[in-house]
Amino acid sequence: MNANWLDFGAGAHALLGGSNIGVIACGERAIMVDAGLDRSVSKKALRQIEAQGAHLEALVITHGHADHFGGAGWLGERGIPIYAPALEGVFAKHPLLEPLFLYGGAAPIKELQGKFTLAQELVPRIEAIAPGALTLAGLELHLIPLPGHAPAQLGVAYGDVLYCGDVVFPEETLARHPILFCADLDAWLETLTGLSDLPYTHFVPGHGEPVQAIATLAEANAARLREIRDQAWEALAEHHESAAVLRAVAAHFDVTFAAPQFYLLALTTIHAALTSLQRAGAAAVEMEENRMVWRRN
């Protein structure tokens, strides 16, 4: 048995790795939650499913980031039905959108074309899903909206287990990568506030170990997001362009970006923080000498 294979009982499992994969099996029928970075990961998960005497009948993608759906193309080639939130599924079906998104809509630089930001295999067909009850392969699921890290991320609940995508990151990640990737900071904070009220015993994040009591980890992630936003606001006292704000925030966290893709990921988070400040009336954006600048209100 794979040491990274966890059994939560009642047919709920997880295969831990660089990106965790959820497996829900009942008798001979199984579904997978997320597919990992590439086909090598989804193949490992499929072998585990088959070792349980089950047949994979569906894949659910929590959100449209390559490290969670990169292995989906191979499963799609095998005829496995694939489901994802409508907006997130667009990224999975058209993986070039992720590096386009990170590069302002322009043709992406080569540093954004590795498999961590550009899935290497197309997903041929994806069925859109939405929050609420869903039955797949005879299994009763409940889909929970968890936006923030990605705009339309969904968690997949089965019994007392919630496969929650990238709604939280482990403490090790908070220390190693202080500027979390964030699409909508306000939405993520709201999502984190409600996590501890959800009626689940096991929470399986996309990265790191599953947890039973998620409130502490949720607050650690929320505190980090607030710190990023606060530091962005502090930076506006002297710096007014988003790139300069990022430099100031990176200095606060003692972060040095080793490659352009890491810089661009963090810049997205800074944009999310500035949008949050604008929504709160704490900052405003304007044009000055053909520059888009931010100022405190």
C-alpha positions, 0 to 999 in steps of 0.5 A: 500500500502506498504510504501516501494513501490515506483512508478516512473511512466510508469510501473517502481517500486521499493520495498525498503528493505535490498536489493532493488527489481525492478519491471517493470509492463505493464498491466498484465505482469511484471518482477522483477529485483533482488530477495532479500536475501531469499524467504521471500523477493521475496514473498513480491515482488510477493505480490506487483506485484499481488496487481497491477493486474500483473503476474510475467513473468521473473526475472533478476539478476544484479549480483551473490551475495546472497543478490541479488539472494537468493530469486530466487530459490523460484521463479524458483520453481514456474516456473519463467524464470530467467536471469543473466549475464553469469558469475554472473549467475554461482554464482547464479546457484552454490551458493557455489561458493561465499564462495569458492571465498571468501575463496581462493577456499577452502572448506569454513569455517562455518562463510561463510555459512550463507545466506548473503554469501551462498544462501540457495536455488538453482536456477534450470535454468538461461538464460545468458544475455549480454549488449544491448537491451532485450525484456522480457514479452513484455517489452523493456529493455536495459542492461548496463554493470556496472562491478567492485563491481562484475565482470560482473554486469549489470544494467537494464534500462526501460524508464528513470529508471536504476536499477543499482545493487551495482554500488553505495552505499549510504553515510550511508554505506560509513560511516558504512562500509568504505571498500567497497567490490570490485572485480575489482577496476579499472573497478569500477572506470571506471564504476563510471566515466560514470554513470553521462553520462547515460540518466536516471532520476531515479537510483535505487541502490541495497541498499539505496534510489533511486536518480535522480542526481547520479553524487555526489554519484558516486564521493563519491564512487569513492573517497572511492575506490581511498582512499582505493587504496592510503592507500594500497600503503601507507601501502606498505612502511612498510607492504608487505603481503596482510593481513598486508596491510589490517590491516593498511587500516582498522586502517586508517578507524578505522574499527574493523572486528567483524567476519571472513566473514567481514575480508574476504570480506575486504581482497578481496577489498585489493587484488583488490587495490593491483592488481590496483597498479600492473596494474599502475606500482606502485607495484609489487608482488614477492616471499620471503622466501615462502611468497608472498609479495608486494613492491612499484615500 
